[in-house]
Amino acid sequence: MNSIKLFESKKVRTHWDEENEIWYFSVVDVIEILTGSSIPKRYWSDLKKKLSKEGSQLYEKIVQLKLEASDGKKYATDCLDTPNLLRMIQSIPSPNAEPFKQWLAKVGYERMQEIQNPEMKCSQKIPQVLLDAI
């Protein structure tokens, strides 16, 4: 199932993999929103090269899915599942990505606290913007 999700009033193309029960998101769509780049494909191309040079395994997690473009045709599109999309967002030096990075740091810290003290419950809830994207 392919669909379009709104992300801060902007569209992100998505794909639901029923067999594995995983959402995939168009990387270029997310990059356009978070960077404001007028050429998000180029930004993604440069980021992929940078990540590859740094030895990031994120490059290996990319899945190409045929998603509908603005011209109504379907094209192979680089997509990532939620955990890997969040990893990719951490690599984007943009003020728009900061809320995600701060949320990830807070949730990570709380999870470490839970591990040290199993009686603690994680009080942090997933931000509505992420729920809306899924």
C-alpha positions as a Markdown table, in Angstrom:
| # | Residue | x | y | z |
|---|---|---|---|---|
| 1 | Met | 0.0 | 0.0 | 0.0 |
| 2 | Asn | 1.4 | 3.4 | -1.0 |
| 3 | Ser | 0.2 | 6.6 | 0.5 |
| 4 | Ile | 1.1 | 10.2 | 1.1 |
| 5 | Lys | 1.5 | 11.4 | 4.7 |
| 6 | Leu | 1.5 | 15.0 | 5.7 |
| 7 | Phe | 4.5 | 16.3 | 7.6 |
| 8 | Glu | 4.2 | 19.8 | 8.7 |
| 9 | Ser | 1.7 | 20.4 | 5.8 |
| 10 | Lys | 4.2 | 18.9 | 3.3 |
| 11 | Lys | 3.8 | 15.6 | 1.6 |
| 12 | Val | 6.0 | 12.5 | 2.4 |
| 13 | Arg | 5.4 | 9.5 | 0.2 |
| 14 | Thr | 5.2 | 6.3 | 2.1 |
| 15 | His | 4.8 | 2.6 | 1.5 |
| 16 | Trp | 3.4 | 0.0 | 3.9 |
| 17 | Asp | 5.0 | -3.5 | 3.6 |
| 18 | Glu | 2.2 | -5.7 | 4.8 |
| 19 | Glu | 4.3 | -8.9 | 4.9 |
| 20 | Asn | 6.9 | -7.4 | 7.2 |
| 21 | Glu | 4.6 | -4.8 | 8.8 |
| 22 | Ile | 7.0 | -1.9 | 8.2 |
| 23 | Trp | 6.5 | 1.6 | 7.0 |
| 24 | Tyr | 8.9 | 3.0 | 4.4 |
| 25 | Phe | 9.4 | 6.7 | 3.8 |
| 26 | Ser | 10.7 | 8.6 | 0.7 |
| 27 | Val | 14.1 | 9.9 | 1.8 |
| 28 | Val | 14.1 | 12.7 | -0.7 |
| 29 | Asp | 10.7 | 14.0 | 0.6 |
| 30 | Val | 11.9 | 14.1 | 4.2 |
| 31 | Ile | 15.2 | 15.8 | 3.2 |
| 32 | Glu | 13.3 | 18.4 | 1.2 |
| 33 | Ile | 11.2 | 19.2 | 4.3 |
| 34 | Leu | 14.1 | 19.2 | 6.8 |
| 35 | Thr | 16.6 | 21.1 | 4.7 |
| 36 | Gly | 14.5 | 23.3 | 2.6 |
| 37 | Ser | 16.8 | 22.3 | -0.3 |
| 38 | Ser | 15.6 | 23.3 | -3.7 |
| 39 | Ile | 17.4 | 20.2 | -5.1 |
| 40 | Pro | 16.7 | 17.5 | -2.4 |
| 41 | Lys | 17.9 | 14.7 | -4.8 |
| 42 | Arg | 21.3 | 16.3 | -5.0 |
| 43 | Tyr | 21.4 | 16.8 | -1.2 |
| 44 | Trp | 20.6 | 13.1 | -0.7 |
| 45 | Ser | 23.2 | 12.1 | -3.3 |
| 46 | Asp | 25.9 | 14.1 | -1.4 |
| 47 | Leu | 24.7 | 12.8 | 2.0 |
| 48 | Lys | 24.9 | 9.2 | 0.7 |
| 49 | Lys | 28.5 | 9.8 | -0.4 |
| 50 | Lys | 29.4 | 11.4 | 3.0 |
| 51 | Leu | 27.8 | 8.5 | 4.9 |
| 52 | Ser | 29.5 | 5.9 | 2.8 |
| 53 | Lys | 32.9 | 7.6 | 3.3 |
| 54 | Glu | 32.3 | 7.6 | 7.1 |
| 55 | Gly | 31.6 | 3.9 | 7.0 |
| 56 | Ser | 27.9 | 4.3 | 7.9 |
| 57 | Gln | 25.8 | 1.2 | 7.2 |
| 58 | Leu | 22.8 | 3.3 | 6.6 |
| 59 | Tyr | 23.6 | 3.2 | 2.8 |
| 60 | Glu | 23.0 | -0.6 | 2.9 |
| 61 | Lys | 19.5 | -0.1 | 4.5 |
| 62 | Ile | 18.1 | 1.8 | 1.5 |
| 63 | Val | 15.2 | 0.1 | -0.2 |
| 64 | Gln | 14.1 | 1.3 | -3.7 |
| 65 | Leu | 10.4 | 1.3 | -4.1 |
| 66 | Lys | 8.2 | 2.5 | -6.9 |
| 67 | Leu | 6.4 | 5.5 | -5.6 |
| 68 | Glu | 4.1 | 7.9 | -7.5 |
| 69 | Ala | 5.7 | 11.2 | -8.4 |
| 70 | Ser | 4.0 | 14.6 | -9.0 |
| 71 | Asp | 3.6 | 13.7 | -12.7 |
| 72 | Gly | 1.5 | 10.7 | -11.7 |
| 73 | Lys | 4.1 | 8.2 | -12.9 |
| 74 | Lys | 5.8 | 5.7 | -10.5 |
| 75 | Tyr | 9.6 | 5.8 | -10.2 |
| 76 | Ala | 12.1 | 3.9 | -8.2 |
| 77 | Thr | 12.6 | 6.0 | -5.0 |
| 78 | Asp | 15.1 | 5.6 | -2.2 |
| 79 | Cys | 13.2 | 4.7 | 1.0 |
| 80 | Leu | 14.1 | 4.0 | 4.6 |
| 81 | Asp | 12.1 | 2.3 | 7.4 |
| 82 | Thr | 11.5 | 4.4 | 10.6 |
| 83 | Pro | 14.6 | 3.5 | 12.6 |
| 84 | Asn | 16.9 | 4.1 | 9.7 |
| 85 | Leu | 15.1 | 7.3 | 8.7 |
| 86 | Leu | 15.7 | 8.6 | 12.2 |
| 87 | Arg | 19.4 | 7.7 | 11.8 |
| 88 | Met | 19.5 | 9.6 | 8.5 |
| 89 | Ile | 17.9 | 12.6 | 10.1 |
| 90 | Gln | 20.7 | 12.7 | 12.7 |
| 91 | Ser | 23.1 | 13.2 | 9.8 |
| 92 | Ile | 21.3 | 16.3 | 8.6 |
| 93 | Pro | 22.8 | 19.6 | 9.8 |
| 94 | Ser | 19.6 | 21.6 | 9.8 |
| 95 | Pro | 17.7 | 23.6 | 12.4 |
| 96 | Asn | 14.5 | 21.8 | 11.2 |
| 97 | Ala | 16.1 | 18.4 | 12.2 |
| 98 | Glu | 17.0 | 19.6 | 15.7 |
| 99 | Pro | 13.6 | 18.7 | 17.4 |
| 100 | Phe | 14.0 | 15.1 | 16.2 |
| 101 | Lys | 17.6 | 15.0 | 17.4 |
| 102 | Gln | 16.6 | 16.4 | 20.8 |
| 103 | Trp | 13.7 | 13.9 | 21.1 |
| 104 | Leu | 16.0 | 11.0 | 20.2 |
| 105 | Ala | 18.6 | 12.1 | 22.8 |
| 106 | Lys | 15.9 | 12.4 | 25.5 |
| 107 | Val | 14.3 | 9.0 | 24.7 |
| 108 | Gly | 17.7 | 7.4 | 24.5 |
| 109 | Tyr | 18.6 | 8.9 | 27.9 |
| 110 | Glu | 15.3 | 7.7 | 29.4 |
| 111 | Arg | 15.9 | 4.2 | 28.0 |
| 112 | Met | 19.3 | 4.1 | 29.6 |
| 113 | Gln | 17.7 | 5.2 | 32.9 |
| 114 | Glu | 15.2 | 2.4 | 32.6 |
| 115 | Ile | 17.9 | -0.2 | 32.0 |
| 116 | Gln | 19.7 | 1.0 | 35.1 |
| 117 | Asn | 16.5 | 1.1 | 37.1 |
| 118 | Pro | 14.0 | -1.4 | 35.6 |
| 119 | Glu | 11.2 | -0.1 | 37.9 |
| 120 | Met | 11.2 | 3.2 | 36.0 |
| 121 | Lys | 8.7 | 3.7 | 33.2 |
| 122 | Cys | 9.5 | 5.6 | 30.1 |
| 123 | Ser | 7.4 | 8.7 | 30.4 |
| 124 | Gln | 8.3 | 10.2 | 27.1 |
| 125 | Lys | 5.7 | 9.6 | 24.4 |
| 126 | Ile | 6.4 | 9.7 | 20.7 |
| 127 | Pro | 5.9 | 13.2 | 19.4 |
| 128 | Gln | 2.6 | 13.6 | 17.4 |
| 129 | Val | 4.6 | 14.7 | 14.3 |
| 130 | Leu | 6.1 | 11.2 | 14.2 |
| 131 | Leu | 2.8 | 9.5 | 14.7 |
| 132 | Asp | 1.3 | 11.6 | 12.0 |
| 133 | Ala | 4.1 | 10.5 | 9.6 |
| 134 | Ile | 3.4 | 6.8 | 10.2 |
